[in-house]
Amino acid sequence: MPRFLAAQSDTRLITLPWETPLENWPEEMLVALPRGISRHVVRFVRVGKEVYALKEVMEHLALHEYRLLRDLTRLDTPSVEPLGVVTGRLDVNGEPLDPILITDHLQFSLPYRALFNRGVRQDTVNRLVDAMVVLLSRLHLTGFLWGDVSLSNTLFRRDAGAFAAYLVDAETGELHDELTRGQREHDLTIARTNLYGEFSDLEAGGLLDAALDPLKLVETIENRYRELWAELTGVEEFDTGEMHRIESRVRRLNALGFDVAELDITTDFAGSSIRIQPKVVDAGHHQRRLIRLTGLDTEENQARRLLNDLDYYRARTDQQGADEAIVAHQWLTDVFEPVLKSVPAELRAKLEPAELYHEVLEHRWFLSEQVGHEVPIEEAAQSYMRTVLHRLPDEELALSAMESMGPLENPFDPSQGFADEEYEKPYDPWEEAEDTSAEEDEEPAAEYLDIAALRARGKK
């Protein structure tokens, strides 16, 4: 009889065929999502409206990874969320089967091979590299020794033109109060080996841009990691006449998306110089500010973009001296929500709310550049839905949906993106949204082509 270890379990999981090896589960129960390379059997299963990732693995590894992922979730670390472990499995002949680790499927995410199989530009690879560096830095700040740093153990989500990276495999990991330099260097050594092999494999398969060299990519990741780590934790010394550098240091960290909870500030005996070092550094500065002001829970770059629009709204309405929370509520009800409510019901499965609003802002900028004056957000939203949004496919959580689209230069490009048919957040911007769908107005193809040309020029 299978035994479930879970903090809170979905009782519908009990009816699944645990007596069958995972690789033999019937196809009608599975969801054909793109999977990364794994040494274990991994399958995606839909239970009701939920999609779970199942991994068949030895018991001590399953229990270790489950507990470690729970700890990382409590620490608000970017990783998949564990649901439970199923042990005590026996097949129909009474022979023991390996336990299964169950995690929530990370919506709107793709493994790196699903990206490269469609072909990605050099600047997209650079954004993936940046996301990987930030993930590794955040894990190390938490005290997490990964032990198997690789692209295969990472999932990527779209984040307002950039990417956010998530840990998806923690079976080799260890959680400490603080990592030593030697432990961090150990992870970098593993990263160098694994990433070089993965980039070389992509190159051999003709999936890596010819202008990119695997060795240089690995060196870039290592160098960027060291630069970011130095910014996050490095000691800085300066004269007492340069006190502004304390605020500058904090501002630089905030711009990177990190909060400084405490600064260690010391002066020399004569009081002529100051030494500062961040004591505790947390990620998600803009995320926390946005959720505090509006209740919107987004990725970091999405939060930064929405906050910029909030600041623009404050300036446009001449409320620089008003209470920030009051202005944020006005922006939410007068600007953000009306844009989402204007989206026809049949198009709401295209993009998650924060990413859709970001795309509308991008579209407004291109339209404004084209006509030579600022286009109202309402007009930009309608144009975006007519010329871009309705062309995007709904993500049906199936690889076949990806393959039916044909070659993509960049699966996360605004005109080719993927979205999930359901997306739950603490605050649901779609809630009670009116269905304002109407017959599509025909818009000249030339306008869409001009905007596409502007996009191309803007990226040069």
C-alpha positions, 0 to 999 in steps of 0.5 A: 500500500503506497504511503504519502509523505506530504505537508498537505496533499491533494487527495485526488493523487491517491487514485493514480496508478502507483503500482505501475512504473512511472515510465509505463503510465498511460499516455492519457494521464500525462501532459506532454510538457518539454522536459530537461535532461534527467538521470531519472524518469520524470513525467507530468500529470494533470490532476483536475486543474493542477499539473504536477511533476513526478520523479521516480528516484531512490527513497533516501534521495526522494526524502532528502530532496523533498525536505530540502525543497521545503526548506528552500520554499520557506526561505523564499528561494526560487525553486520548484515547490514540493508536494510530497513523496510516495513510498512503499510502492509495489507493482502488481507482482508485489515487487518494490518500486522506487518512490516518487517525488511530487512537485508543483509544475512551475507554470510559464516555465521552460527547460533550456533545451526547449528554448534552444530547440527553437533557436535563440539569438545571442542576446537571448543567451546573454539574458539566460546567462544573467538569470543563471548567475542571479540564481546561483548568487541567491542560492549561495546567499541563502547558504545553499550548496547546489552540488550539481549546477547545470542548465538541466537542473534549471527552469526559466520563466519570462520576466519583462524582457529578461528571464528568471531562473528557478532551481528544479533539482536539489537532490545533491544540495546541502543547506548551511547557515553560511557557505565558505569560499571553498564551498562556493568555489566547489559549485563554480568548478561543477558549473564550469564542467557541466555548463561547458558540456551542455553548451558544447552539446548544443553547439554540436547539434547546431543549436548554438549561435555560431558567434558563441563559444562554449568556453567563453560562455562559461567564463562569462558566467563565472566572471559575472558571478564573481562581479555580482557576489563582490557587489552583494557582499564586498567590503568598501572603504572611503573617507568620511567626506564621501558619506554619500557612497553608503547610499550609493551602495544601497541604491546599486543593490536595489537596482539589482533587485536586492534589499539590504537588511543591515549594513556593518559600518565601522570607522578607523581610530582617527575617524577619518575613514569608513568601512561598510559591508552588507550584512544581510542581503535579500532578493526581490526588492521590487517584488516586495515593494509592488506586493506591499503597494498593490498586492500584485505578486510578479517576477522581479523585472515585471515588478520593476516595470510596473513600478516605473509605470506607477511612478510615471502615473504619479508624475503625470497626475502631479501627485509627487507629494501624495501618500504612495499607497494612495497613489498606488491604489489609484493606479491599480484601479484607474490604469492597470485593472482597466487594461486587463478588463479590456482583454476579451475572455477568449484571449486571457489564456495568452499571457499572465497579467503582469507580462501582458501589461508589460507587453502593452507598455512596450507596444505603447512605446513603439506606437508612440515612436511611430506616430510621434506623440504619446499614445494613450494606454487604452488605445495601445491596449486595443491595438496590442490585442488586435495586432499581437495578442490574438496571434499568440497561441494558448499554451495547452501545457503540451509539447505538441502545441509548441511543435505545431507553431513551427520554428521560433527564433525566440519562444519568449519573444512577445510575438511568439510567447507561451502562456498558461491557461491558468495562473494563480496569484495571491491577488488575481487581476483577472478576477471579476474582469468584464468580458469586453470582447467584440468583433475584431476590427480589421487593422491594416497589415502595414501598421503591424509591419511598421511596428515590427520594423521599429522593434527591430531597429530598437534592438540594434 
